[in-house]
Every structure is written in structure tokens, then in C-alpha cells.
Amino acid sequence: MPLQLPYEFQIGLRYTRAGRRARRRNGFISFISALSVAGIALGVAALITVLSVMNGFQKQVRDRMLAVLSHIEVFSTQGPFADPAALVLKAKQQPKVLAGAPFVMGQVMLTRDESVRGVIVRGIDPKLEPSVADFLQQVPNETLEALQPGQFGVMIGGELARQLLISPGDRITLIAPQGTMTPAGVVPRARQFKLVGIFDSGHYEYDTSLVLMNIQDAGRLFRVDGAGGVRLKTSDMLDAPAIAVQLAAMLGADYYVRDWSRENRNWFAAVKIEKRMMFIILMLIIAVAAFNLVSMLVMTVTDKQADIAILRTIGATPGSVMKIFIVQGAMVGLLGTAIGMVLGVTLALNIDTVVAAVESAFGFQVLPKGIYFINELPSDLHWDDVGTIGLCACVLAFFSTLYPSWRASRVRPAEALRYE
């Protein structure tokens, strides 16, 4: 036996179809209905596409940032590590910790001819560092091997090298803040270093401010006996905050554990707020389309007063009349949401093709590589975002039907049929 829908659903669906077919009688109502569908669809599609592009930018910046930074850093509250290898072995008892490497970190002034700028020095073990820093895997082995202790060789980013107009073989001077006490007062300690290689991390900030050298040379520069900390790499960088909590409990109070989300808390918080505000702003587009839905239903109720009166006279309750128009409005909202979700997902998955077509048609570059250092618009579609957007659009459409449907349930049969 076929499923029999309640008559409220059948009439509501019939009104939805009739609004599109009876163009001569209800042409303006059909136009408002189509406008509501198009508005909801465009709003949903725009929101899905924009959030996917924002997710893509966030993922690309985060991946490039974490190619330089540590997933997890461990510091000792007792001072430098005398045996960092023992700590790495202990940290690897956590199954998701893949590798570790000691480091020494400090800030110095870099001078070259008349150029002076502040940079960050990271002393590394050339053999272990590539296991925790992905960007060094692209550096030739002979370049890393040139960072021998006592040779005072350094590597800098490509952007910094271009700004200073230097190349491998040139010398730079690093001035450490820890000075030497002399009869004339505190004199900053300066030492010349030879540039042995150039790296490119893909992140402008680190390509202009990071200097790599052997950990022993950095120890001499900053007067640190041992490793200042240990960098750890995990199997999944998104799990690093949870892994850091487990390591802190396992290592005890003598160690301080910091993950990448804490080190860049302000940046990630700003991106999160920006994404939330963009969601709210673009949701207003769907809200405007929902207002069109209210207008369409109000006019439909006015046009169908005679039909409502006949239904009331044959026994339909005010609640049943209200359900009829809720079904009609909800179907328009569902149709617009479904079209928008399909369109938005299609655009998000093919954003590079769409951008290429726009650039070819109008003759300009959306993302000039010389400015943004990327040659394509990134997109990272999150299905939970798609579901949230679709649910919010459906909820807005549903609430938009309540007032017109309530007005329809208040129609009095005698007054509605008086002039028929």
C-alpha cells in the first residue's frame, strides 16, 4: 500500500508547484518565489565558497609555518639540557611522537655593510634537525654538512639574502645582547659568520628573520652550555596540543611543554574570529532571502483566502491551515538550500578552474605571485561547514514561514467568501 501523505503536505506541495505553473494569474508571486530560491541559493553558495577559501589560506599558512616551527617544544626549568637525547627517548614513549632534535634559540643584531636588523638565531644539530623541520628536507646535504662546529657557518632565508644582497661565501656579523664586561663598561660581543647556504621555507616572516647555525656555535655565541630546548615532531600536527598535555603530565613539573598553537596563539585566534565574523556577515545574505520568503507567503495567503475559507468550512483546523503554508515556505527554503549547497561545493572543489577562467576572461591576476608568494587560490572544503550552513539556512527559512502561516490560520471563512 503506497504511503499516503497528510493532506496538509499534499496541498502545500501543490501550492508550491502551482506558484511556478500559473504564471498568468500569479506571475508576481512566482517571481518573488523564484527570487527567494535564488537568494537563498546564492547566499549558501557564497558562504560555502568563502569559508572554503579561508580554510585553504589558513591551512596553507599553517603548513608553511609548521614547516619551520616545532609541533612541540620542551624546555627545562632547571636550565639547559645536558643530555637532550635522553629526553627525546623519553618523549618517544608517546606513540605519536616521531622525532626530536635539540636547539638553542636567541635574538641578535645582524650587520652587513650599512644594513642592520634584528634576527632570530636557531642553533641546530644538522643531522637531527631535518627530521623535525620539513623545509630543511629540500636543502642539499652538503649545505647542512657545512654547518660544522667551530667553523661558524650560517644559513639564512632567501628573502633576507636578497635584501642584504649577499650570496654563499660572503660574511655577516652577528652581535649578541650578552655583552662582555670591560673597564670601559659592557661591550656587546660580535662575531663574524660565513654564509654557507640559503633556504626557502615559503613563509615570508621566517625567510627574512631566521638564521640557522650549528648548535655548538650558537652555544658559544649565547654562552649556553648544552641545549636550550628540544623540538619534537608528531604524527599529526592537529593532535599536537593534546599530545603536549600528555607529555607535560609524563615529564613532570621540571619541564615546560609548549605546542605550536600556543606559540602562535594571537594569529590563530585572529583567523578564528575573522572566519566567525565572515560567517555572520554572509549569513545576512540568506536572511535577506528569507525576508523575500515572508513577502512571497504573505502575498500567497492574500491570494488564497478563498481556498483557505473553503478548507475551513469543510473541517480544516487553524493548525492544519498553518501547516499548509509552512510546508510551502519550507519547500522553497529547502530547494534554495539544496541548490546553493551543490553550487557552493562545486565552486569550492573547482575554485582554481573558476579563478583561471575569470583571469582569462578579464585579463588580470587574482593573486600576483610577486605579492602573495602563491600562484593559485587555495580551497579546503570542510563538510561540517557545509552541514552547518545548510542547517542554518533551513532554520531561517522555517522561521520565516511562521508569521505568514499564522496569518493564514486567522482568516475568517465568512469574510473571505463575502465578495467571491
ChimeraX attribute file (.defattr): number of C-alpha atoms within 10 A of each C-alpha:
attribute: neighborCount
match mode: 1-to-1
recipient: residues
	/A:1	3
	/A:2	4
	/A:3	5
	/A:4	7
	/A:5	8
	/A:6	9
	/A:7	13
	/A:8	20
	/A:9	17
	/A:10	15
	/A:11	17
	/A:12	22
	/A:13	20
	/A:14	13
	/A:15	19
	/A:16	20
	/A:17	13
	/A:18	13
	/A:19	22
	/A:20	15
	/A:21	13
	/A:22	12
	/A:23	13
	/A:24	8
	/A:25	11
	/A:26	16
	/A:27	14
	/A:28	14
	/A:29	21
	/A:30	22
	/A:31	15
	/A:32	20
	/A:33	26
	/A:34	19
	/A:35	17
	/A:36	28
	/A:37	26
	/A:38	21
	/A:39	24
	/A:40	35
	/A:41	28
	/A:42	22
	/A:43	27
	/A:44	30
	/A:45	27
	/A:46	23
	/A:47	26
	/A:48	31
	/A:49	25
	/A:50	20
	/A:51	23
	/A:52	26
	/A:53	19
	/A:54	21
	/A:55	20
	/A:56	19
	/A:57	17
	/A:58	19
	/A:59	15
	/A:60	18
	/A:61	14
	/A:62	19
	/A:63	16
	/A:64	18
	/A:65	20
	/A:66	20
	/A:67	19
	/A:68	19
	/A:69	23
	/A:70	25
	/A:71	28
	/A:72	26
	/A:73	22
	/A:74	26
	/A:75	18
	/A:76	16
	/A:77	11
	/A:78	8
	/A:79	15
	/A:80	16
	/A:81	21
	/A:82	12
	/A:83	11
	/A:84	21
	/A:85	14
	/A:86	11
	/A:87	18
	/A:88	20
	/A:89	13
	/A:90	13
	/A:91	22
	/A:92	18
	/A:93	12
	/A:94	14
	/A:95	10
	/A:96	16
	/A:97	22
	/A:98	17
	/A:99	19
	/A:100	28
	/A:101	26
	/A:102	25
	/A:103	26
	/A:104	25
	/A:105	19
	/A:106	16
	/A:107	18
	/A:108	20
	/A:109	16
	/A:110	21
	/A:111	18
	/A:112	15
	/A:113	8
	/A:114	6
	/A:115	9
	/A:116	13
	/A:117	12
	/A:118	15
	/A:119	19
	/A:120	17
	/A:121	28
	/A:122	19
	/A:123	26
	/A:124	24
	/A:125	22
	/A:126	21
	/A:127	12
	/A:128	13
	/A:129	21
	/A:130	20
	/A:131	18
	/A:132	24
	/A:133	21
	/A:134	19
	/A:135	19
	/A:136	19
	/A:137	14
	/A:138	11
	/A:139	15
	/A:140	11
	/A:141	13
	/A:142	10
	/A:143	16
	/A:144	24
	/A:145	13
	/A:146	19
	/A:147	28
	/A:148	17
	/A:149	14
	/A:150	10
	/A:151	13
	/A:152	20
	/A:153	25
	/A:154	27
	/A:155	24
	/A:156	25
	/A:157	23
	/A:158	21
	/A:159	21
	/A:160	20
	/A:161	19
	/A:162	11
	/A:163	10
	/A:164	16
	/A:165	10
	/A:166	15
	/A:167	15
	/A:168	15
	/A:169	12
	/A:170	12
	/A:171	17
	/A:172	18
	/A:173	17
	/A:174	23
	/A:175	18
	/A:176	19
	/A:177	16
	/A:178	15
	/A:179	14
	/A:180	10
	/A:181	11
	/A:182	8
	/A:183	6
	/A:184	6
	/A:185	9
	/A:186	11
	/A:187	13
	/A:188	12
	/A:189	15
	/A:190	18
	/A:191	11
	/A:192	14
	/A:193	19
	/A:194	17
	/A:195	24
	/A:196	22
	/A:197	23
	/A:198	20
	/A:199	21
	/A:200	17
	/A:201	21
	/A:202	21
	/A:203	20
	/A:204	17
	/A:205	13
	/A:206	22
	/A:207	20
	/A:208	21
	/A:209	18
	/A:210	19
	/A:211	24
	/A:212	25
	/A:213	29
	/A:214	26
	/A:215	26
	/A:216	24
	/A:217	23
	/A:218	24
	/A:219	19
	/A:220	12
	/A:221	22
	/A:222	20
	/A:223	12
	/A:224	18
	/A:225	15
	/A:226	19
	/A:227	25
	/A:228	22
	/A:229	23
	/A:230	22
	/A:231	25
	/A:232	27
	/A:233	24
	/A:234	22
	/A:235	13
	/A:236	12
	/A:237	20
	/A:238	12
	/A:239	13
	/A:240	23
	/A:241	18
	/A:242	11
	/A:243	22
	/A:244	23
	/A:245	13
	/A:246	14
	/A:247	23
	/A:248	17
	/A:249	12
	/A:250	14
	/A:251	15
	/A:252	10
	/A:253	11
	/A:254	11
	/A:255	18
	/A:256	16
	/A:257	22
	/A:258	21
	/A:259	23
	/A:260	20
	/A:261	18
	/A:262	12
	/A:263	15
	/A:264	13
	/A:265	10
	/A:266	11
	/A:267	12
	/A:268	15
	/A:269	12
	/A:270	11
	/A:271	15
	/A:272	15
	/A:273	11
	/A:274	13
	/A:275	17
	/A:276	12
	/A:277	12
	/A:278	15
	/A:279	17
	/A:280	12
	/A:281	12
	/A:282	17
	/A:283	20
	/A:284	12
	/A:285	18
	/A:286	30
	/A:287	19
	/A:288	15
	/A:289	28
	/A:290	28
	/A:291	16
	/A:292	21
	/A:293	28
	/A:294	24
	/A:295	19
	/A:296	24
	/A:297	27
	/A:298	20
	/A:299	15
	/A:300	21
	/A:301	20
	/A:302	16
	/A:303	14
	/A:304	14
	/A:305	18
	/A:306	21
	/A:307	14
	/A:308	24
	/A:309	21
	/A:310	15
	/A:311	16
	/A:312	19
	/A:313	13
	/A:314	8
	/A:315	9
	/A:316	16
	/A:317	13
	/A:318	18
	/A:319	14
	/A:320	19
	/A:321	24
	/A:322	22
	/A:323	23
	/A:324	24
	/A:325	30
	/A:326	26
	/A:327	22
	/A:328	25
	/A:329	31
	/A:330	24
	/A:331	19
	/A:332	25
	/A:333	30
	/A:334	21
	/A:335	18
	/A:336	29
	/A:337	29
	/A:338	20
	/A:339	17
	/A:340	27
	/A:341	26
	/A:342	15
	/A:343	18
	/A:344	26
	/A:345	21
	/A:346	14
	/A:347	21
	/A:348	24
	/A:349	16
	/A:350	12
	/A:351	20
	/A:352	16
	/A:353	13
	/A:354	14
	/A:355	17
	/A:356	16
	/A:357	12
	/A:358	14
	/A:359	14
	/A:360	11
	/A:361	9
	/A:362	8
	/A:363	10
	/A:364	11
	/A:365	14
	/A:366	13
	/A:367	15
	/A:368	12
	/A:369	11
	/A:370	8
	/A:371	8
	/A:372	10
	/A:373	12
	/A:374	13
	/A:375	14
	/A:376	17
	/A:377	17
	/A:378	19
	/A:379	24
	/A:380	18
	/A:381	20
	/A:382	15
	/A:383	12
	/A:384	9
	/A:385	15
	/A:386	21
	/A:387	13
	/A:388	12
	/A:389	23
	/A:390	20
	/A:391	14
	/A:392	16
	/A:393	26
	/A:394	24
	/A:395	15
	/A:396	19
	/A:397	29
	/A:398	20
	/A:399	14
	/A:400	24
	/A:401	27
	/A:402	18
	/A:403	15
	/A:404	24
	/A:405	26
	/A:406	17
	/A:407	17
	/A:408	26
	/A:409	23
	/A:410	14
	/A:411	19
	/A:412	15
	/A:413	17
	/A:414	13
	/A:415	12
	/A:416	17
	/A:417	14
	/A:418	8
	/A:419	7
	/A:420	6
